[in-house]
Amino acid sequence: MTSALRIGIAGLGTVGAATVRLLEEERELLARRCGRPLEVRAVSARERGRSRGIDVSRYAWFDDPAALAAAAEVDVVVELIGGADGVAREVARAALRQRKHLVTANKALLAHEGTALAACAEAAGVALGFEAAVAGGIPICKALREGLAANPITRVYGILNGTCNYILSAMREAVQRGERGDFAPILAEAQRLGYAEAEPSFDVDGIDTAHKLAILTGLAFGCRLDFEGIHIEGIRGIDGTDIAFALELGYHIKLLGITRRSEAGIEQRVHPCMVPRSAPIAHVEGVLNAVVADGRYVGASFFEGRGAGGGPTASAVVADVIEIARGARAPAFSVPAAALDRLPRVPLEERYGAYYIRLMVVDRPGVIADVAGALRDHGVSVEAMVQRQRDPGEPVPLVMTTHETPEAAMQRTLAQIARLNSVVEPPHMIRIEAL
Amino acid sequence: MTSALRIGIAGLGTVGAATVRLLEEERELLARRCGRPLEVRAVSARERGRSRGIDVSRYAWFDDPAALAAAAEVDVVVELIGGADGVAREVARAALRQRKHLVTANKALLAHEGTALAACAEAAGVALGFEAAVAGGIPICKALREGLAANPITRVYGILNGTCNYILSAMREAVQRGERGDFAPILAEAQRLGYAEAEPSFDVDGIDTAHKLAILTGLAFGCRLDFEGIHIEGIRGIDGTDIAFALELGYHIKLLGITRRSEAGIEQRVHPCMVPRSAPIAHVEGVLNAVVADGRYVGASFFEGRGAGGGPTASAVVADVIEIARGARAPAFSVPAAALDRLPRVPLEERYGAYYIRLMVVDRPGVIADVAGALRDHGVSVEAMVQRQRDPGEPVPLVMTTHETPEAAMQRTLAQIARLNSVVEPPHMIRIEAL
């Protein structure tokens, strides 16, 4: 058995403490699987005395995580502080500068600086592991980098944020129970249960999903990460009425991150989608995550598992450490950093797909003719239409699904419809994804 | 860029030809991802002149695959001949003896000789890759060996044979259309469509599933492979009546391979299962495969994809070749061969679970009392009972589900019930799995 791999852990929140616990509890199993012991040698956090269910007195303590990253007794730095700038970035850079392997669960940092960090790691001859940054316990980074590496990947999409999926699942269940299924009270309930943060915008506005999507794009297509190129919409605009119509039309509504490679370049987008009930991803419920990768030879591969929490995230962190202990070195983003392509962005306006539209209209003669005229003017063809009566005098929902059409045409159509006198609310639009 | 990795391919059937095509079509992408070219240098098959959609004149030709395995111009031998003995075994052994890396899709060979082959490969300092041997395009070997390697695995189960899953899915669809859904005509249809072999017993009797399960057991638990320790039942005994009752009770019937680690040892079994409709694996349809791994920290990870065919299998074969080109060397069965545990078998009799039982009974007073008496005698408690009237005079089905009970008690109960005069057919029993 060769010498121990010495680990320093910066950040002892839920994930950091779970990682220390896993490394201690499974010490023997891990040594067997790695051919050498994995030893926690140093830890760092803001408060030394806080109770975390682990005995930090066994490890060297660092008040300054950047000092831990540079410490001579550490071979692998595990960064679990979080955040794209400030301390976490400093720790990551210090580790690579000192030629330490770096393992991180920090999706924000990677989304913004993944390309640069991969180049630094390669230059230093060390590993950069980030399995824990995307979809927690699902080994999707490894699958894209290695398991599916024989395939040109055409598309990757997934449910990457458990908070949004929990909220959308709960909204749908409420609608199915005959309740309204509005967003606000269900968000409040998710906050009460600990599934959503007090400040939820990072999750519900799609930013967290976009961070993960940027990483998946780099892995799948061997290209430089481009977080700024992602079109991002969250789930605040979804209401129970749309969920009810989705069910009636055979769809579930999910917040997906989608990245697609075409001749023209890379299309990255995060937004609520109507997904057909026949698609496996439609049935991923609650806080679970799921990812689908489409490869030229393998077809569609579907992965589902727990996306967050101490256990699954620690499992992914330690998998990266095992990889390092075993001496494996696949390039962080599937190809060497210098060879990462710089691919053009395909703007959302070029999406070609079907759409769900809900208008709230005054129920009077000519309304449908006006709407149909707007659709015709922009070459948008209607697949199905549903109008339902409410109390007389109240606006009624007029719901349509379209055949496949360019996003740009759809946007122009919606702008024209919004100007109609008989349409009393801004149109609600949800993209229908062919999966 | 370092020197090319030189590949010899033994066997040019569907998978062999697809592998050659993939390596040629994706030459550039693969070189980028590996940091070096992957070059097919030699091939071998029974008939040189056969049309396969590839130009074999570009490669050194070997009539004798064992000679290919020993050829100086080959670094990696890809064995795609199949079969547990004879030529395939000879090729595998010759390759390792000559210190060539070995990649194989041969589940039968691995199930029987996996432990020995892993030891030979380690002794020779070369890789043994077999991602293609289990569940085709699903990178489950890699997931167990690496992605989930931080977890003690408690259980792995899956749909590992597309033929059986196709037949069971088609039987259920027939029942849902109001037809009988009998096994024989649907097998015949599957044979006509090319989803089942002319000689189907390898698939429908569960042997292929068991080969794959033996490999998963080794990977998940770091133990010596024990194909002989697997309890194997196929799907010939399932009929439409059971599928109809399963649907009524909220279950789908699937042929699962299940391997479980407990204090007592390893329990490996292949048999038809009733799986609750709420489990993701219940919805894996047609020829798709799926695997679920339960890890202590990660929870349940679910993987679904195409399990067979040229493209998915070639994708898995080439993933192993990429691994070799990149220089990665995780131990074949998760721990070094010398450290593989020899774990005791837990016999099927110790299974503890619920059961579905269908009896065909003569409908006369006292029948239920007799059956209930047998159950009581062995401590088996009934969860639900369904009896339905048919034409008078004909035997009627009496269907029960039990609470959890030891298999041994269930077997004794069934033996006693089979002896009752009012029970006119051997009892039908299907295990209900808590997933």
Interface residues (C-beta under 8 A of the other chain):
Chain A: A18 L22 E26 L29 L30 R32 R33 G35 E131 G136 G137 I138 P139 K142 A143 E146 G147 L148 A149 A150 N151 P152 G222 P280 H283 G295 R296 Y297 V298 G299 A300 S301 F302 F303 E304 G305 R306 G311 P312 A314 S315 A316 V317 V318 A319 V321 I322 E323 R326 G327 A328 R329 A330 P331 S334 V335 P336 A339
Chain B: A18 L22 E26 L29 L30 R32 R33 G35 E131 G136 G137 I138 P139 K142 A143 E146 G147 L148 A149 A150 N151 P152 G222 P280 H283 G295 R296 Y297 V298 G299 A300 S301 F302 F303 E304 G305 R306 G311 P312 A314 S315 A316 V317 V318 A319 V321 I322 E323 R326 G327 A328 R329 A330 P331 S334 V335 P336 A339
